[in-house]
Amino acid sequence: MPFYLVNVIKQMYDGDEYVLIDGANTTSIGNSAVPLRGAKQSCPLSPLLFSLFINDVDDEFGTGFMGAVTGTEGLRVTHMLYADDLTLTANDPVQLQKMLRRLESYAARKGLTVIVQISYIVNFNANRNFAVPVFLSLQSRA
């Protein structure tokens, strides 16, 4: 990224005042404590910055995974991105578990946190007798 562009982004964040919110309690800390990473909430630039930061996620899931079948013969989809959401897709539970492990190592390298409390597995299967497999969560591996 060009140096001048980095400086423009830094200037957007300089001098900000911060408020800590914990339930009903709020505390203004001004600019005495500055976040070391992350993007501003509700800032129009935040989705773009996040997209630039995880632009290499295609390299993680682009090869070595089967992905989910689509309506186009021979085309499979391994993942989809929208704003700050990532969806992993697979027809095989073993492939999905492999993808979750790759996501875990990717997130660790990038300093990202996968919030498992708001992460879901959605099973699209016409067979109602199909048992949804149990996946090893990122946090349960510790």
DSSP file with accessible surface (Angstrom, degrees, kcal/mol):
  #  RESIDUE AA STRUCTURE BP1 BP2  ACC     N-H-->O    O-->H-N    N-H-->O    O-->H-N    TCO  KAPPA ALPHA  PHI   PSI    X-CA   Y-CA   Z-CA
    1    1 A M              0   0  127      0, 0.0     5,-0.1     0, 0.0     0, 0.0   0.000 360.0 360.0 360.0 136.0    0.0    0.0    0.0
    2    2 A P    >>  -     0   0   59      0, 0.0     4,-2.0     0, 0.0     3,-0.5  -0.252 360.0-125.5 -60.4 141.8    1.4    3.4   -0.9
    3    3 A F  H 3> S+     0   0  154      1,-0.2     4,-2.3     2,-0.2     5,-0.2   0.877 108.8  55.0 -55.9 -43.1    2.9    5.3    2.1
    4    4 A Y  H 3> S+     0   0  166      1,-0.2     4,-1.9     2,-0.2    -1,-0.2   0.872 107.2  50.9 -63.5 -34.2    0.8    8.4    1.5
    5    5 A L  H <> S+     0   0   69     -3,-0.5     4,-2.3     2,-0.2    -1,-0.2   0.914 108.1  51.8 -69.9 -39.5   -2.4    6.3    1.6
    6    6 A V  H  X S+     0   0   47     -4,-2.0     4,-2.6     1,-0.2    -2,-0.2   0.920 109.5  51.0 -60.9 -41.9   -1.3    4.7    4.9
    7    7 A N  H  X S+     0   0   54     -4,-2.3     4,-2.4     2,-0.2    -1,-0.2   0.894 107.2  52.5 -63.8 -39.2   -0.7    8.2    6.3
    8    8 A V  H  X S+     0   0   73     -4,-1.9     4,-1.5     2,-0.2    -1,-0.2   0.937 111.5  46.7 -62.2 -43.6   -4.2    9.4    5.2
    9    9 A I  H  X S+     0   0   30     -4,-2.3     4,-1.0     1,-0.2     3,-0.3   0.926 110.9  52.0 -65.5 -43.1   -5.7    6.4    7.0
   10   10 A K  H >X S+     0   0  118     -4,-2.6     4,-1.5     1,-0.2     3,-0.8   0.909 106.8  53.7 -58.7 -42.2   -3.6    7.0   10.1
   11   11 A Q  H 3< S+     0   0  135     -4,-2.4    -1,-0.2     1,-0.2    -2,-0.2   0.838 101.7  59.3 -63.9 -30.9   -4.8   10.7   10.2
   12   12 A M  H 3< S+     0   0   78     -4,-1.5    -1,-0.2    -3,-0.3    -2,-0.2   0.814 112.6  39.3 -65.0 -29.2   -8.4    9.5   10.1
   13   13 A Y  H X< S+     0   0   48     -4,-1.0     3,-1.3    -3,-0.8    -2,-0.2   0.640  92.2 105.3 -96.0 -18.0   -7.8    7.6   13.4
   14   14 A D  T 3< S+     0   0  115     -4,-1.5    -3,-0.0     1,-0.2    17,-0.0  -0.398  85.9  14.4 -66.7 138.9   -5.5   10.2   15.1
   15   15 A G  T 3  S+     0   0   58      1,-0.2    -1,-0.2    16,-0.1    -2,-0.1   0.524  86.6 151.2  79.5   4.6   -7.1   12.2   17.9
   16   16 A D    <   -     0   0   40     -3,-1.3     2,-0.4    15,-0.1    -1,-0.2  -0.363  38.9-137.0 -67.3 149.7  -10.1    9.9   18.3
   17   17 A E        -     0   0  141     14,-0.1     2,-0.4    15,-0.1    14,-0.2  -0.874  17.8-147.6-107.4 144.6  -11.8    9.7   21.7
   18   18 A Y  E     -A   30   0A  48     12,-2.7    11,-2.7    -2,-0.4    12,-0.8  -0.868  10.4-162.7-119.2 146.5  -12.9    6.3   23.0
   19   19 A V  E     -A   28   0A  85     -2,-0.4     2,-0.5     9,-0.2     9,-0.2  -0.995  13.5-145.1-126.3 126.8  -15.7    5.2   25.2
   20   20 A L  E     -A   27   0A 102      7,-3.0     7,-2.2    -2,-0.4     2,-0.5  -0.808  15.8-164.6 -90.5 131.0  -15.7    1.8   27.0
   21   21 A I  E     +A   26   0A 127     -2,-0.5     2,-0.4     5,-0.2     5,-0.2  -0.970  15.8 170.7-121.2 123.6  -19.1    0.2   27.3
   22   22 A D  E >   -A   25   0A 125      3,-3.0     3,-2.1    -2,-0.5     2,-0.3  -0.860  67.4 -63.3-132.0  94.7  -19.7   -2.7   29.6
   23   23 A G  T 3  S-     0   0   67     -2,-0.4    -1,-0.1     1,-0.3     0, 0.0  -0.455 120.2 -13.2  64.2-122.0  -23.4   -3.4   29.8
   24   24 A A  T 3  S+     0   0  101     -2,-0.3     2,-0.4    -3,-0.1    -1,-0.3   0.574 120.4  93.2 -87.2  -9.5  -25.1   -0.3   31.3
   25   25 A N  E <   -A   22   0A 112     -3,-2.1    -3,-3.0     2,-0.0     2,-0.4  -0.715  52.0-178.8 -90.4 131.3  -21.7    1.2   32.4
   26   26 A T  E     -A   21   0A  94     -2,-0.4     2,-0.4    -5,-0.2    -5,-0.2  -0.983   5.8-173.8-128.2 142.3  -19.9    3.6   30.2
   27   27 A T  E     -A   20   0A  84     -7,-2.2    -7,-3.0    -2,-0.4     2,-0.5  -0.988  18.1-141.6-136.1 124.7  -16.5    5.3   30.8
   28   28 A S  E     +A   19   0A  82     -2,-0.4    -9,-0.2    -9,-0.2    -2,-0.0  -0.752  20.8 174.7 -84.7 125.2  -15.0    7.9   28.5
   29   29 A I  E >   -     0   0A  42    -11,-2.7     3,-1.9    -2,-0.5     4,-0.4   0.281  25.3-154.0-111.8   8.0  -11.2    7.4   28.3
   30   30 A G  E 3   -A   18   0A  16    -12,-0.8   -12,-2.7     1,-0.2    -1,-0.3  -0.260  59.2 -41.3  58.0-134.9  -10.6   10.1   25.7
   31   31 A N  T 3  S+     0   0   92    -14,-0.2    -1,-0.2     1,-0.1   -16,-0.1   0.071 110.2 104.2-114.0  23.9   -7.6    9.5   23.7
   32   32 A S  S <  S+     0   0  105     -3,-1.9     2,-0.5     1,-0.2    -1,-0.1   0.761  84.3  42.7 -75.3 -25.1   -5.4    8.2   26.6
   33   33 A A  S    S-     0   0   49     -4,-0.4    -1,-0.2    -3,-0.2   -15,-0.1  -0.988  75.2-168.7-122.9 124.5   -5.8    4.6   25.4
   34   34 A V        -     0   0   93     -2,-0.5    -3,-0.1    -3,-0.1   -17,-0.0  -0.941  25.8-115.8-116.5 129.5   -5.5    3.9   21.8
   35   35 A P        -     0   0   74      0, 0.0     3,-0.1     0, 0.0    -2,-0.0  -0.358  16.3-151.5 -59.8 141.6   -6.5    0.5   20.2
   36   36 A L  S    S+     0   0  177      1,-0.2     2,-0.3    -2,-0.0    -2,-0.0   0.629  74.5   9.7 -90.5 -17.0   -3.5   -1.2   18.6
   37   37 A R  S    S+     0   0  179      2,-0.0    -1,-0.2     0, 0.0     2,-0.1  -0.982  89.8  61.0-154.9 166.6   -5.5   -3.0   16.0
   38   38 A G        -     0   0   74     -2,-0.3     2,-0.3    -3,-0.1     0, 0.0  -0.419  68.8 -88.2 104.1 176.2   -8.9   -3.2   14.5
   39   39 A A        -     0   0   45     -2,-0.1     2,-0.1     1,-0.0    -2,-0.0  -0.870  45.1 -86.8-124.6 158.3  -11.1   -0.7   12.6
   40   40 A K    >   -     0   0   61     -2,-0.3     3,-1.1     1,-0.1     2,-0.2  -0.359  44.8-112.0 -63.6 141.5  -13.6    1.8   13.8
   41   41 A Q  T 3  S+     0   0  178      1,-0.2    -1,-0.1    -2,-0.1     5,-0.0  -0.522  99.0   7.1 -71.0 138.0  -17.1    0.7   14.3
   42   42 A S  T 3  S+     0   0  123      1,-0.2    -1,-0.2    -2,-0.2    -2,-0.1   0.567  90.3 141.3  67.4  10.9  -19.5    2.2   11.8
   43   43 A C    X   -     0   0   17     -3,-1.1     3,-1.3     1,-0.1    -1,-0.2  -0.708  53.7-138.7 -82.7 130.4  -16.7    3.8    9.8
   44   44 A P  T 3  S+     0   0  124      0, 0.0     4,-0.4     0, 0.0    -1,-0.1   0.777 103.4  54.8 -61.0 -21.8  -17.5    3.6    6.0
   45   45 A L  T 3> S+     0   0   40      1,-0.2     4,-2.6     2,-0.1     3,-0.3   0.715  86.2  83.5 -82.8 -20.2  -13.8    2.7    5.5
   46   46 A S  H <> S+     0   0   17     -3,-1.3     4,-2.7     1,-0.2     5,-0.2   0.890  88.2  49.7 -56.1 -46.7  -13.8   -0.2    7.9
   47   47 A P  H  > S+     0   0   63      0, 0.0     4,-2.5     0, 0.0    -1,-0.2   0.916 112.8  48.6 -61.3 -36.9  -15.2   -2.8    5.4
   48   48 A L  H  > S+     0   0   95     -4,-0.4     4,-2.5    -3,-0.3    -2,-0.2   0.936 111.6  48.5 -66.7 -44.5  -12.6   -1.8    2.8
   49   49 A L  H  X S+     0   0   35     -4,-2.6     4,-2.2     1,-0.2    -1,-0.2   0.922 112.9  48.4 -61.3 -42.6   -9.7   -2.0    5.3
   50   50 A F  H  X S+     0   0   55     -4,-2.7     4,-2.3    -5,-0.2    -1,-0.2   0.932 110.4  51.4 -63.2 -43.4  -10.9   -5.4    6.4
   51   51 A S  H  < S+     0   0   54     -4,-2.5    -2,-0.2    -5,-0.2    -1,-0.2   0.904 110.7  48.1 -61.3 -41.2  -11.2   -6.6    2.8
   52   52 A L  H >< S+     0   0   88     -4,-2.5     3,-0.9     1,-0.2    -1,-0.2   0.901 110.6  52.6 -64.8 -38.2   -7.7   -5.5    2.1
   53   53 A F  H 3< S+     0   0   92     -4,-2.2     3,-0.3     1,-0.2    -2,-0.2   0.876 118.3  34.3 -67.7 -37.8   -6.4   -7.2    5.2
   54   54 A I  T >< S+     0   0   11     -4,-2.3     3,-2.4     1,-0.2     4,-0.2   0.189  80.3 117.8-104.5  20.4   -7.9  -10.5    4.4
   55   55 A N  T X  S+     0   0  113     -3,-0.9     3,-0.7     1,-0.3    -1,-0.2   0.787  71.3  60.4 -56.2 -26.7   -7.5  -10.3    0.6
   56   56 A D  T >> S+     0   0   53     -3,-0.3     3,-1.2     1,-0.2     4,-0.8   0.407  71.7  99.9 -85.5   5.6   -5.2  -13.3    0.7
   57   57 A V  H X> S+     0   0    1     -3,-2.4     4,-1.5     1,-0.3     3,-0.7   0.835  73.2  65.9 -62.1 -27.9   -7.9  -15.6    2.1
   58   58 A D  H <> S+     0   0   82     -3,-0.7     4,-1.7     1,-0.3    -1,-0.3   0.858  95.1  57.7 -59.5 -34.5   -8.5  -16.9   -1.4
   59   59 A D  H <4 S+     0   0  123     -3,-1.2     4,-0.4     1,-0.2    -1,-0.3   0.828 105.0  51.9 -64.7 -30.7   -5.0  -18.4   -1.2
   60   60 A E  H << S+     0   0   28     -4,-0.8    -1,-0.2    -3,-0.7    -2,-0.2   0.873 125.5  21.1 -72.7 -40.0   -6.0  -20.4    1.9
   61   61 A F  H  < S+     0   0    0     -4,-1.5    -2,-0.2     1,-0.1     4,-0.2   0.369 100.0  89.7-113.8   2.6   -9.1  -22.0    0.5
   62   62 A G  S  < S+     0   0   48     -4,-1.7     2,-0.3    -5,-0.2    -3,-0.1   0.840  94.1  25.8 -73.0 -32.2   -8.6  -21.8   -3.3
   63   63 A T  S    S+     0   0  111     -4,-0.4     3,-0.1    -5,-0.2    -1,-0.1  -0.937 108.4  35.9-132.2 154.0   -6.8  -25.1   -3.7
   64   64 A G  S    S+     0   0   53     -2,-0.3     2,-0.4     1,-0.2    -1,-0.1   0.482  94.4  93.7  88.6   2.3   -6.7  -28.4   -1.9
   65   65 A F        -     0   0   22     -4,-0.2    -1,-0.2     1,-0.1    13,-0.1  -0.966  65.9-143.1-129.0 147.9  -10.4  -28.4   -0.9
   66   66 A M        -     0   0   97     -2,-0.4    -1,-0.1    -3,-0.1    24,-0.1   0.865  35.1-167.6 -75.2 -40.9  -13.4  -29.9   -2.6
   67   67 A G        -     0   0    0     11,-0.1    24,-0.9     9,-0.1     2,-0.3  -0.100  33.5 -56.2  74.8-179.1  -15.9  -27.1   -1.9
   68   68 A A  E     -B   77   0B  19      9,-3.1     9,-2.2    22,-0.3    11,-0.1  -0.734  54.9-108.3 -99.6 146.5  -19.7  -27.4   -2.4
   69   69 A V  E     -B   76   0B  82     -2,-0.3     2,-0.2     7,-0.2     7,-0.2  -0.322  35.5-164.3 -69.3 153.7  -21.3  -28.3   -5.7
   70   70 A T        -     0   0   51      5,-1.0     4,-0.1     2,-0.4     5,-0.1  -0.680  39.5 -91.2-125.1-176.3  -23.2  -25.6   -7.5
   71   71 A G  S    S+     0   0   90     -2,-0.2     2,-0.6     2,-0.1    -2,-0.0   0.589 106.0  82.2 -75.4  -8.7  -25.7  -25.5  -10.4
   72   72 A T  S >  S-     0   0   89      3,-0.2     3,-2.1     1,-0.0    -2,-0.4  -0.875  91.2-115.5-101.1 121.9  -22.8  -25.3  -12.9
   73   73 A E  T 3  S+     0   0  196     -2,-0.6     3,-0.1     1,-0.3    -2,-0.1  -0.264  98.1  10.8 -58.0 130.5  -21.2  -28.6  -13.7
   74   74 A G  T 3  S+     0   0   82      1,-0.2     2,-0.6    -4,-0.1    -1,-0.3   0.350 100.4 114.8  85.1  -8.2  -17.6  -28.7  -12.6
   75   75 A L    <   +     0   0   90     -3,-2.1    -5,-1.0    -5,-0.1     2,-0.3  -0.852  39.1 176.6-100.8 124.9  -17.8  -25.5  -10.5
   76   76 A R  E     -B   69   0B 108     -2,-0.6     2,-0.5    -7,-0.2    -7,-0.2  -0.948  19.4-143.7-124.3 149.0  -17.4  -25.8   -6.7
   77   77 A V  E     +B   68   0B  45     -9,-2.2    -9,-3.1    -2,-0.3     3,-0.1  -0.953  17.0 177.0-116.4 124.6  -17.4  -23.1   -4.1
   78   78 A T        -     0   0   20     -2,-0.5    11,-2.4     1,-0.3     2,-0.3   0.758  67.9  -3.8 -94.2 -30.8  -15.1  -23.3   -1.1
   79   79 A H  E     -C   88   0C  30      9,-0.3     2,-0.3   -11,-0.1    -1,-0.3  -0.990  52.3-153.2-159.4 159.8  -15.9  -20.0    0.5
   80   80 A M  E     -C   87   0C  97      7,-2.2     7,-3.0    -2,-0.3     2,-0.4  -0.993  11.0-154.4-138.9 142.4  -17.7  -16.7    0.2
   81   81 A L  E     +C   86   0C  74     -2,-0.3     2,-0.3     5,-0.2     5,-0.2  -0.950  15.5 170.0-118.7 138.0  -17.0  -13.3    1.7
   82   82 A Y  E >   -C   85   0C 184      3,-2.2     3,-2.7    -2,-0.4     2,-0.1  -0.903  66.8 -51.7-146.0 118.2  -19.4  -10.5    2.5
   83   83 A A  T 3  S-     0   0   45     -2,-0.3    -1,-0.0     1,-0.3     0, 0.0  -0.352 124.7 -19.2  52.8-116.4  -18.2   -7.4    4.4
   84   84 A D  T 3  S+     0   0  109     -2,-0.1     2,-0.4    -3,-0.1    -1,-0.3   0.112 117.6 101.3-107.3  24.6  -16.6   -9.0    7.5
   85   85 A D  E <   -C   82   0C  94     -3,-2.7    -3,-2.2     2,-0.0     2,-0.4  -0.865  50.4-164.7-109.4 142.5  -18.2  -12.4    7.2
   86   86 A L  E     -C   81   0C  55     -2,-0.4     2,-0.5    -5,-0.2    -5,-0.2  -0.989   2.2-164.5-124.7 130.7  -16.7  -15.5    5.8
   87   87 A T  E     -C   80   0C  69     -7,-3.0    -7,-2.2    -2,-0.4     2,-0.4  -0.974   4.8-157.5-116.3 126.5  -18.7  -18.6    4.8
   88   88 A L  E     -C   79   0C  32     -2,-0.5     2,-0.4    -9,-0.2    -9,-0.3  -0.875  13.1-165.1 -99.5 135.8  -17.0  -21.9    4.3
   89   89 A T        +     0   0   26    -11,-2.4     2,-0.3    -2,-0.4   -21,-0.2  -0.976  18.6 148.0-127.9 136.9  -18.9  -24.4    2.1
   90   90 A A        -     0   0   28     -2,-0.4   -22,-0.3   -23,-0.2   -12,-0.1  -0.978  39.7-147.0-158.9 152.1  -18.4  -28.1    1.6
   91   91 A N  S    S+     0   0   98    -24,-0.9   -23,-0.1    -2,-0.3    -1,-0.1   0.595  88.4  64.5 -92.9 -14.4  -20.5  -31.2    0.8
   92   92 A D  S  > S-     0   0   71    -25,-0.2     4,-2.2     1,-0.1     3,-0.2  -0.937  72.2-145.8-116.5 126.3  -18.3  -33.5    2.9
   93   93 A P  H  > S+     0   0   43      0, 0.0     4,-2.5     0, 0.0     5,-0.2   0.855 102.3  55.9 -58.2 -34.5  -17.9  -33.1    6.7
   94   94 A V  H  > S+     0   0  103      2,-0.2     4,-2.2     1,-0.2     5,-0.2   0.923 108.0  48.2 -64.7 -41.5  -14.2  -34.1    6.5
   95   95 A Q  H  > S+     0   0   28     -3,-0.2     4,-2.2     2,-0.2    -1,-0.2   0.911 111.0  50.7 -63.7 -41.5  -13.5  -31.4    4.0
   96   96 A L  H  X S+     0   0   28     -4,-2.2     4,-2.4     2,-0.2    -2,-0.2   0.914 109.2  50.4 -64.8 -41.0  -15.3  -28.8    6.2
   97   97 A Q  H  X S+     0   0   24     -4,-2.5     4,-2.1     2,-0.2    -1,-0.2   0.920 109.7  51.4 -63.0 -39.9  -13.3  -29.9    9.3
   98   98 A K  H  X S+     0   0   87     -4,-2.2     4,-2.0     1,-0.2    -1,-0.2   0.911 110.1  49.7 -61.7 -39.9  -10.1  -29.5    7.2
   99   99 A M  H  X S+     0   0    0     -4,-2.2     4,-2.7     2,-0.2    -2,-0.2   0.889 107.6  53.6 -67.3 -39.2  -11.2  -26.0    6.2
  100  100 A L  H  X S+     0   0   35     -4,-2.4     4,-2.2     1,-0.2    -1,-0.2   0.900 108.8  49.4 -62.9 -39.5  -12.0  -25.1    9.8
  101  101 A R  H  X S+     0   0  112     -4,-2.1     4,-1.9     2,-0.2    -1,-0.2   0.899 111.0  49.1 -65.9 -39.4   -8.5  -26.1   10.8
  102  102 A R  H  X S+     0   0   82     -4,-2.0     4,-2.5     2,-0.2    -2,-0.2   0.904 110.0  52.0 -65.7 -40.0   -7.0  -24.0    8.0
  103  103 A L  H  X S+     0   0   22     -4,-2.7     4,-3.0     1,-0.2     5,-0.2   0.909 106.5  55.0 -61.1 -40.4   -9.2  -21.1    9.1
  104  104 A E  H  X S+     0   0   53     -4,-2.2     4,-2.1     1,-0.2    -2,-0.2   0.936 111.4  42.2 -59.5 -46.9   -7.8  -21.5   12.6
  105  105 A S  H  X S+     0   0   50     -4,-1.9     4,-2.3     2,-0.2    -1,-0.2   0.898 114.4  51.9 -70.8 -36.6   -4.2  -21.2   11.5
  106  106 A Y  H  X S+     0   0    6     -4,-2.5     4,-2.0     2,-0.2     6,-0.2   0.947 110.5  48.0 -61.6 -47.8   -5.0  -18.3    9.1
  107  107 A A  H  X>S+     0   0    8     -4,-3.0     5,-2.8     1,-0.2     4,-0.9   0.903 110.7  51.5 -61.9 -40.9   -6.7  -16.4   11.8
  108  108 A A  H ><5S+     0   0   78     -4,-2.1     3,-0.7    -5,-0.2    -1,-0.2   0.924 109.9  49.2 -63.3 -43.6   -3.8  -17.0   14.2
  109  109 A R  H 3<5S+     0   0  145     -4,-2.3    -1,-0.2     1,-0.2    -2,-0.2   0.866 116.0  43.1 -62.8 -36.2   -1.3  -15.7   11.6
  110  110 A K  H 3<5S-     0   0   55     -4,-2.0    -1,-0.2    -5,-0.2    -2,-0.2   0.505 111.5-116.9 -88.7  -6.3   -3.3  -12.6   10.9
  111  111 A G  T <<5 +     0   0   30     -4,-0.9     2,-0.2    -3,-0.7    -3,-0.2   0.796  67.0 143.8  74.2  26.3   -4.1  -11.9   14.6
  112  112 A L      < -     0   0   52     -5,-2.8     2,-0.5    -6,-0.2    -1,-0.2  -0.640  42.8-140.7 -97.6 158.3   -7.8  -12.3   14.0
  113  113 A T        -     0   0  113     -2,-0.2     2,-0.6    -3,-0.1    -9,-0.0  -0.974   4.4-147.7-120.2 128.1  -10.4  -13.9   16.3
  114  114 A V        -     0   0   41     -2,-0.5     2,-1.3   -10,-0.1     3,-0.1  -0.863  16.8-142.0 -91.0 120.1  -13.2  -16.2   15.1
  115  115 A I    >   -     0   0   89     -2,-0.6     3,-1.2     1,-0.2    -2,-0.0  -0.710  19.8-176.6 -86.7  96.4  -16.1  -15.6   17.4
  116  116 A V  G >  S+     0   0   36     -2,-1.3     3,-1.4     1,-0.3    -1,-0.2   0.759  74.0  70.7 -69.1 -22.7  -17.5  -19.1   17.7
  117  117 A Q  G 3  S+     0   0  132      1,-0.3    -1,-0.3    -3,-0.1    -2,-0.1   0.773 109.9  33.5 -64.8 -25.1  -20.4  -18.0   19.8
  118  118 A I  G <  S+     0   0  112     -3,-1.2     2,-0.4     2,-0.0    -1,-0.3   0.136  99.1 102.7-116.2  19.6  -21.9  -16.3   16.8
  119  119 A S    <   -     0   0   61     -3,-1.4     2,-0.3    -5,-0.1    -5,-0.0  -0.813  52.2-168.6-102.0 144.8  -20.6  -18.9   14.2
  120  120 A Y        -     0   0  183     -2,-0.4     2,-0.5     2,-0.0    -2,-0.0  -0.932  23.9-141.5-134.4 155.0  -23.0  -21.5   12.8
  121  121 A I        -     0   0   91     -2,-0.3     2,-0.5     2,-0.0    -2,-0.0  -0.977  21.8-164.0-112.1 123.8  -23.1  -24.6   10.8
  122  122 A V        -     0   0   96     -2,-0.5     2,-0.6     2,-0.0    -2,-0.0  -0.952   4.8-153.9-111.4 125.3  -26.0  -24.8    8.4
  123  123 A N        -     0   0   69     -2,-0.5     2,-0.8     2,-0.1     9,-0.0  -0.884   7.4-170.0-103.0 115.7  -26.9  -28.2    6.9
  124  124 A F        +     0   0  185     -2,-0.6     2,-0.4     2,-0.0    -2,-0.0  -0.896  31.7 141.4-102.5 101.5  -28.6  -28.1    3.6
  125  125 A N        -     0   0   69     -2,-0.8     5,-0.1     1,-0.1    -2,-0.1  -0.970  46.8-152.8-147.4 128.3  -29.7  -31.7    3.1
  126  126 A A  S    S+     0   0  105     -2,-0.4     2,-0.9     1,-0.1    -1,-0.1   0.739  80.3  86.6 -72.4 -22.4  -32.9  -33.1    1.6
  127  127 A N    >   -     0   0   88      1,-0.2     3,-1.6     2,-0.1    -1,-0.1  -0.684  61.7-166.5 -83.7 107.1  -32.6  -36.3    3.6
  128  128 A R  T 3  S+     0   0  237     -2,-0.9    -1,-0.2     1,-0.3    -2,-0.0   0.704  84.9  61.6 -68.8 -18.3  -34.2  -35.5    7.0
  129  129 A N  T 3  S+     0   0  151      2,-0.1     2,-0.3    -3,-0.1    -1,-0.3   0.480  77.0 115.6 -85.7  -1.1  -32.7  -38.7    8.5
  130  130 A F    <   -     0   0   83     -3,-1.6     2,-0.5    -5,-0.1    -5,-0.1  -0.539  64.1-136.6 -72.9 125.4  -29.2  -37.4    7.9
  131  131 A A        -     0   0   82     -2,-0.3    -2,-0.1     1,-0.0    -1,-0.1  -0.738  16.1-126.8 -84.3 126.6  -27.3  -36.8   11.2
  132  132 A V        -     0   0   78     -2,-0.5    -1,-0.0     1,-0.1    -9,-0.0  -0.571  31.4-121.4 -71.9 126.2  -25.4  -33.5   11.2
  133  133 A P        -     0   0   46      0, 0.0     2,-0.5     0, 0.0    -1,-0.1  -0.283  18.5-115.1 -68.9 155.8  -21.8  -34.3   12.2
  134  134 A V        -     0   0  143      3,-0.0     2,-0.3     2,-0.0     0, 0.0  -0.818  31.9-151.5 -91.7 127.3  -20.1  -32.7   15.2
  135  135 A F        -     0   0   30     -2,-0.5     2,-0.6   -39,-0.0   -14,-0.0  -0.764  20.0-113.4-102.9 145.3  -17.2  -30.5   14.3
  136  136 A L        -     0   0   60     -2,-0.3     5,-0.1     1,-0.0     2,-0.1  -0.663  39.9-137.4 -73.2 113.8  -14.2  -29.8   16.4
  137  137 A S     >  -     0   0   49     -2,-0.6     4,-0.6     1,-0.1     3,-0.1  -0.338  15.9-114.1 -74.7 161.6  -14.5  -26.1   17.2
  138  138 A L  T >4 S+     0   0   26      1,-0.2     3,-0.6     2,-0.2     4,-0.2   0.875 116.2  46.9 -62.3 -36.5  -11.6  -23.7   17.1
  139  139 A Q  G >4 S+     0   0  113      1,-0.2     3,-1.2     2,-0.1    -1,-0.2   0.803 102.4  62.7 -79.3 -26.7  -11.8  -23.2   20.8
  140  140 A S  G 34 S+     0   0   68      1,-0.2    -1,-0.2    -3,-0.1    -2,-0.2   0.611  89.7  70.6 -76.2  -7.1  -12.1  -26.8   21.8
  141  141 A R  G <<        0   0  112     -3,-0.6    -1,-0.2    -4,-0.6    -2,-0.1   0.604 360.0 360.0 -82.9 -11.9   -8.7  -27.6   20.3
  142  142 A A    <         0   0  133     -3,-1.2    -3,-0.0    -4,-0.2    -4,-0.0  -0.182 360.0 360.0 -69.7 360.0   -6.8  -25.7   23.1
